[in-house]
Amino acid sequence: MGASRPIFGEASTADGAAIVLIPVPFDATASYQRGTHRGPAAILDASEQIDLCDRHFGDSTKGAIHLLPADPAIESLNSEATSLCDQVRKHPDAVSLQRINAIGLNLNEALRNQASNHLANQKIVGVIGGDHSCAFALIQAYVDRFPKLGVLHIDAHADLRLAYEGFEWSHASIMRNVIEKTELSNLVQVGIRDYCEEERALIDSDKRISTFFDQDLADAQFAGETFDSQCARIISKLPKEVYISLDIDGLDPTLCPSTGTPVPGGLSFAQLSKLLHTLAKSGKKVVGFDLSEVSPGPSQWDANVGMRVLYKLCGCAAMAKAQ
């Protein structure tokens, strides 16, 4: 995946673009299905098939998006960490576990520095994973820059486990790390339908966390509440400056069957589009985003959906910035 292949068929440079995308082909801690390390490349391939006039966001991103080339060093670290994770799961080994956690830390530090440089140049920065752990460094960089930042977290999972399976930087621990290792103002979760008692206890006890469980949203719709009203309730919990962290498994798994940990339920594509459009029009500023857990699968369907979600995220950020 090189710089000579522009994403969405739109050539731009990092200097000339409004939005800079960082691919992170890393999924070492995947706990069910692997393959999301191939997500960035698959999304790039699929992006050649999109028409750029989006119904909600028009062509506001035309010529304004630049995808950086993937760093071969990340692919090498992913290979090493994947082998070590498999080994630790079979035969727990403190030395190997320490190395896995060190790889995660080193990756985060490098990505944070890279993202901070682009933020200093007034870019909107997005990360394309890989598994959801890839998002931590970018969120941290944004919290550094926007002290009152809120995160809109769309996911099937709460991702609030403490060092899941012993892996400090596990994909299942991303939001726990964000809550405990950054000064995040608040976390608004949407679509959550898989969580443990530990996570539910944290949701109930930490006032920074507002969780809109998938079943609660569905029950309210069955009782007559419109999704339009639900979008307003969700967005009202967010501060002025918003970062979107979107795990593709937050959607109905018919849209992403090859993702790492698919779960029945979730948002439809139309509901996601509505939520993002409502957020963009709300007067809040979408400063950055990530998209994770897209695995191409045998049919490339997931990559097709993933790249369209990515284009929506770019459009949402661009529209919010233009207001």
N, C-alpha and C positions, 0 to 999 in steps of 0.2 A: 504494500500500500504506500505509494510515493506521492510526492508533491505534484507530479505531472498529471495526476488524475483529479480534477476538481470535483468536489461533492456537489450533487444536484446539477452537474453539467455547467456550473457557473464558475468561470475562472476568476480568481482574486488572489491577492497576496495578503499575508498576515498584517502588513502595515496598512493596506488599503481597505481591509475588511472591518465591518462593525462587530462581527461575531467570529471568534476564533475557537475552533473545536480541537480538543486534545484527545486522541484515541489512546485507550489504555487496555491492551490485550492481556488481561490478567484475571484468572479465575481459580487460583490454586486452592482456596478454601471451600470451593463448591461442595455442598454436602449431599447432593442428590444426583443431578445430571450435569455433566460438564459440557463445555462447548461455547460458553459465552465469551471466551477469549477470542473467538473468531467473529464476534459481533461487529466490531468496528469495520473490518474489511468487508463483511457481508453487507452492511448498511451502505458502504460506499458503492459497492457493485449495484445494489438495488436502486440507488439514488438516480441512476441514469434513466429510470422509467417513470419519473414523476412529472406531471404538468405543474408549473409553478404558480398558477393563479389559484390560490387557496380561497375557499368560500368565505372564511372568517378573516383571514389575514392578508388576502390579496397577494401581490408580489412584493411586499414590503421588504423581503429579504433578498431580492434579486441582485446578484452580484456582490452581496455583502457578507458572504459566509466563506471562511477559509478553514479547511481541514488540514491540520499539521500532519506530516508523515509519522507513522508509528516508529517508536524508538526500539531498535532491535534488542537493546539491553533489557527492556521490559519483557520481551518474549523469552529471553534467556532466563531471567529471574522467575518467570512463571513456570518454565519447565523444571527448574530446580525445586521451587517451592511445592509444585504439584507432586513430584516424586516423594518429597519429604512428608507432605501431608498424608499421602497414602500409607507411607511407612509408619507414621505415628499412630494412625488409626488402628493398624494391625498390632503394632508393638510399641507402646508408649516409650518415648525416649526423650529425656530432658534436653539433651544436647541438640537433637534435631528440632524439637519444639522451639528452643531458643533461637535457632537459625531461622525458622519460619517467621517468627515474630520480628526478628531483626530485618529480614527482607521486606516485610510489610512497612516497618518504620522507615527504612531507607527509601523505599518507593514513595511513601507519603512526603518525605522531606524534599525529594527531587521534584515531585509534581507540584508541591506547594510553592517552591521557588519559581518554577516555570509559570504557573498561573499568576503569581504575584507580579511578575514582569509584564505580562499582558494586561493585567488590571491597572498597573501603573500607566499604561499607554491608553487608558480609557476604553478598553475593549470589553464587550460582553464575552465571557468565557464559559464554554460548556465542555464537559467530559463525556466521552462515549466509552462505557465499559464493554467488556469485562463484567465481573461480578460487582455487586453493590459496594463492596469495600473500596473500590477505586474512587468513590466520590469523596471520601473523607478529606483528602488534601485540598480539594477545591472549596469545599464548604469552609474549612479552616481559613483558607486564604480570604474568602469573602467575609467571614466573621471579623477577621483582622481589619478589614477595610470598612465594614459597615457594622458598628457595635450593636445596633438595635435590630439586626437582621432576624427575620423569621424564615423558617423552612417549611414549604408545603411538600409533604412527603406522601407520594402516591405509591401504594404497595399492597400486596396481599399479606405481608408479614410486618410485625411491629419492629423487628430488627433491633430490639432492646436487650438482647441476651448479653450477659457478661462473659466475654472471652469464650464464645461457644466452641466446644470440643477442645478447649485449651488454647485456641488460636486468638490472640489479642485483636487481630485485625480481620476477623471473620466477617463474611458478608452478612451473617446473622447478628452482628454486633455493631454495625455501622452507626445506627442512631444512638445506641448506648454510648459509643465513643464520642459522638458529636455532643451529647448532653453533658458528659463528664470531662471531656478534654478541651472543649471550647467554651466561650462565653456566649453561646447562642441565646437570643432573647426568648424565642418560643418555637415550638415544633407542632405543626398541625398535620395530623395523619389522616389519610382518606383511603377507604377500601380495605382496611385491615380485617382479615378473617382467619389468620393463623397466628396464634400467640400462646405463650405458656403462662403459668401462674406468676412467675418471677416478673415477666413483662407487664402483666395486668396490674400487679402491685405497684410497679413503678409509674404506670400511667395514672393510677388512682392517687398516688402520693405526690407527684411532681406537678406543680401548678403551671410549669412551662409547657406541658404536653396536653394537647387537645386532640382526642382520637375520635374520628367518625367511623365507627365500625361498619363494615359492609352490610351485615345483617340488620343493623339499626336503620341504616339508610333505606334498605329494601322494605323493612316493616313500615317505616314512615310513608313511603310511596304507596304501599298497599292501603294505608289508611287515608290517602288522599293528598299528601304533601307533594308538590311539584318538585321536579329536579331543579328548576329555576330557583325556587325558594331554598333548596338545600345548598346550591352554589353560593347564594348570598350568606347563609349561615356559616359556611366553611370560610369564605373570604373575610368575613367580619372578625375572625379570630387572628388574622394575619396583620402584622405591622405594615408600615409604609413601604419598607424595602423587603422584597421577597426573593428567595432562592427556591427553585423547584427541583426536587430530587425524585426522579421517576423510575421506579423499577417496573419493567414491562409486565411483570406478573400481577401488577395492580389491575390490569385489564382482564376481561373474560378470557380464560385459557384457550378458547377456540381461536383467539387472535394471536396466541403465543404458545402453542403446545410444546415447543422444544425448549422453552426457558428452563432455567435451572431447577426451580421448585414451583411448578404450576399448581394452582389451587382453584377449585370451582368457585364461581361467583365473580365479583369484580365489575369494573366499569365497562360499558360498551365504548366503542370508538367515538360514537356521537356524544356520549356523556362526557368523555374526556375533552373533546373539542369544545363543548359547551362550557365546561369548567375553566379551561384555559382562556377562552374568549371573554368570559365574564370577568376573570381576573385581569386581563389586559385592559378592559374598559373601566375598571373600578377606580382608577386613579392611583393605584399602588404601582410601585416600580419593580418590575421583574429584572433583577440585576444579573442573574446567572442560572445555570441549570446543569443537571446531568441526566443521562439516560443509561440504564444498566440492564444487565441480564438478558440481552437479546442474543439468542443462539440461532444460527441460520436454519438448522434442521435439514432433513433430506429434501424438502420441496422448496426451500428458500422463502416460504410464506412468512415466517417470523421476521426475516430481514426486510421484506416488503412492508409489513406493518410497522416495524421499528423505524425505518427511514421516514415514513409518513408521520409518525409520532415526533421524530426529531425535527422535521420541518415545521410541525405545529409549535414545538417548543421555541424554535428560532423565531417564528412569526410572532408568538406571544411576547417574547422579550423585546423584539424590534418595535412592535406596536406600543408596548408600555413605555419604552424609552422615548418614542416620538411624541408622546402626549405632553 
